[in-house]
Structures are given as C-alpha cells and as structure tokens.
C-alpha cells in the first residue's frame, strides 16, 4: 500500500532475472528472492545428490561434433563408410562425459567445503556447476577452481596411456587420441588466467591471498578476463590463418577463415560477458548485507478476520502502515492479507468484503526473523516462496510484513548500480 493507504499494484514491480554465475563460468549465483529456478534441461541423474541436466543446446553441439569428427574419420578411416557418424556420435557423448567428470570435480570439492551445489548443467560450450555460496578463504577458492582442470589433465593422461594398448589407425585408437586431445584442450583453456574460467578463479584466489581483499582479486581476474577475450577475438583467427596451430594455411576470406572468426567471436563474447558478470556479482555481494528484513519490512496493523476491508485500510492509513495481519481473538497472528488480492477488490465492494477472505494462512517458513540479512535472507525466502512474510522479533513479537516485491526491488536496485 502507498502512503495514501491505497495498495500498490504488485504487477508494477520490476522482476527481471539477473545474471546467474556458476563455478566454471561466473561463480556462485544469487537468484532473485522468492523464486526457484527450474531444471533447464533433461535430468540425467543425481551423482552425490546433485542433479545433472543436459540443456537442449547440447544436442546442437553434439550434432556439430558428430558432423565435424565424422569428416575427420572419413580421411583417417575411409573404410568405415556411413558408420563413421555412429563412431562420431559415440565420441561426442564420451567427450561430454569427460566434461561431466570435470564438473563433478568442482562439485565434490564444493561439497567437501560444505558449499551447497544446486545443479550441474551440460550445455553448448561445456558445463557449469552452480555453487550457491562463495568460499570463505582464498586457499579453498584456489582448490575449488583447480580440481576441474586437474581432472581433465588426468583424463588426458589416461586416454594417452590407453593409446599404447590399442592398434594405431583403428577406431579405438582414433577415439582415444581424440579424447586425449579434447581433454587436454579443455584443461589448458580453463587454466587461462581470467574470469570466468577456472584459471581466473585461481588468479582471484592468489590476489586475494596477497592483498587480503577478495574484491581486489575479483577485479584483477575480471580485467584479465576481458583482456583475454580481446586476445581470443584477434589472436585465434591469426593463429589459424598463419598455420601456427598445425593446420594448412587457409585462404584469407575463405570459409575456414570465416568459421574461425565466428568461433573466436563467440568465445570472446562468452569470456567478456562472464568476466563482467563476475565483477557485477561481486559488487552485488558487497551490497547484499544492506538487504535486511528489518529495513525492508512494512509496518502492519492487526485486524480480525471479519473486519471489512475498507475499515482495515482506514486503520492502516491512520497508523501509517502498509500491510495487514489477521489475528485471532487473543491477538496471535494467523494469516496475512495478500496485497494482490486487495488490488483486485473494487472500491465500492470493500465495505462488504472481510479481510479474512483475502488472507493467506501462515505456513511453515512464512515467519521471518527481523535480524535476517543479505544472502541468509535471500536463501530463506527462496526456501519458502510466498508473496508476503510475517516478520517477527526474537521474542516472537510482530514487527511487520515483508513483501517479496520490496525485496526484489531492493535486489534489482543493487544489481543496477555501476559494477566498476
């Protein structure tokens, strides 16, 4: 309700979805309060109790890998014929299984450090482990980031050793060679020292350790990430054009050059955006302590369930309150009058509508401590999504009503501030 006693339309609240960083991409994410994110793909299993999803974009990249690797097999093993695409599909699945092992390394380390992991998602450019909280020390940050590339290096070594156990020039030999090279590329790429890559988180941990300031580490790693994005955008096409990567030198302006330039642009955009998101989320985390239940709570007036809505709004207006709490005859709170329901009642009907018909019974999780703040407050609201919450003192005394819309506006306002 506004200062005149009239309820505000909750549809006017801005409810955008902020960037959601993840380990291996942009660090832990902070979803908007009162909302739970969906799976985002096909659920494949729950290793270590963490759901693993395959995003729809994975099928696109799997088809692309199948086509490209099939073309390589046509030159190396021409006798396979059309069966080469079946072998290529197996390679695509095996490669993403390796990516899953990379992400599981992050997940196991996070769980070891008592950090909750929401999910793992395999998508177009690899995978992400969505870890919900930041590490408390730079040492743990370094370990959490390093274990992923380390496992990719170990897998590359295992596949390299396997190559000595099969005949070269055979299907197993080619598959093992491809998996060895691909895991080596994943490891080396992720070790590059710029956010949002694992190497950037390792750099952040080192600067954090040296300076004693986590934000300085984030700023340094984010700017190195942006420099890395520019380097990839310019350097990758130059390397492929000059033949420095071992390929035949393509014609300038040919199809291969255009493909390389497009790939470089996509990678550069992902790195640049991820670095910016990491910096923005770090700035947001600095401001999260300002999001306190006590300061965001609306003053409320107690009313009994049979009180007409017009009378309840009059009392609220006289008291300068913006919320209504339904109480029993003994004064104990039993329900909260929903703001959206008030908006839906025309003025001429309000004298005839009892507030009890517009109220939502207080359920488990709808009582919020006035002392909750920052991520603890957001975590609490996410655990029990609702439109309004009863805010109480430690003594159990009613303090007021917390509206999810108010929390989201404060959250979005913090997100909108300049990140650098």
Secondary structure, DSSP 8 states (H G I E B T S, - for coil): --TTS----GGGS---------BTTTSS----TT------SEEEE-GGG-EEEE-HHHHHHHHHHHHHHHHHHHHH-GGGGGGHHHHHHHHHHHHHHHHHHHHHHHHHHHHHTT--EEEEEEETTEEEEEE-S--SSHHHHHHHHHHHHHHHHHHHHHHHHHHTTS-TTSHHHHHHHHHHHHHHHHHHHHTSSSTTSHHHHHHHHHHHHHHS-HHHHHHHHHHHHHHHHHHHHHHHHHHHHHTTTSS----TTSHHHHHHHHHHHHHHHHHHHHHHHHHHHHHHHHHHTT-BHHHH-B-EEEEETTSBHHHHHHHHHHHT--EEEEE-TTS-EEEEE-HHHHHTS-GGGGGGSBGGGGEEE--TT-EEETT-BHHHHHHHHHHT--SEEEEE-TTS-EEEEEEHHHHHHHHHHHHHS---
